[in-house]
């Protein structure tokens, strides 16, 4: 199994508070991703990183920011949490690929975030 | 933009064969992946098709037709443990290996 750890695994917080989720990998993979998963929506990409200090937006990036200061860590921050951000958040990692063969994404176990 | 369509639910009998279809519309396409997710668990990679045709991995096979923007996942000799959600995902760029996921098909295997 890919070495990927998300913390915390569960969090309950109040509307308006800042929240930071951490993704830590031991695989030295280049790419890292943050997704949210909600019923009826599948997995939606929030932000991704293609290297240290190199990040870009996904399809649902509003209200979220990310940082990657080291290869192994990718942080997701909700600056002022809202109830609509209650979700399960998954981090994923993937090595770079130069071939037609895909390098699959490996997912962490997820963080269940509830915003009251 | 991208859109993927797959059935929301499928039920099949243990030991049988089931096919989960996926049609897609994307602005860029480099391949179709399938992921499995058990309740409360993380998605795990099953298969990938970049070229037309069938890819077989044990009891699971995946098919792609690029001209039809269509693919499917075939599960044979169904087992109870195959009850899970299955997601198709399109690889939309070679830059950061980004994937765009469908909304998932919940497979229930019954005795």
Interface residues (C-beta under 8 A of the other chain):
Chain A: X31 X33 X35 X40 X41 X42 X43 X44 X45 X48 X50 X56 X58 X59 X90 X94 X96 X97 X100 X101 X102 X103 X104 X105 X106 X107 X108 X109 X110
Chain B: X31 X33 X41 X42 X43 X44 X45 X48 X50 X51 X87 X89 X91 X94 X95 X96 X97 X98 X99 X100 X101 X102 X103 X104
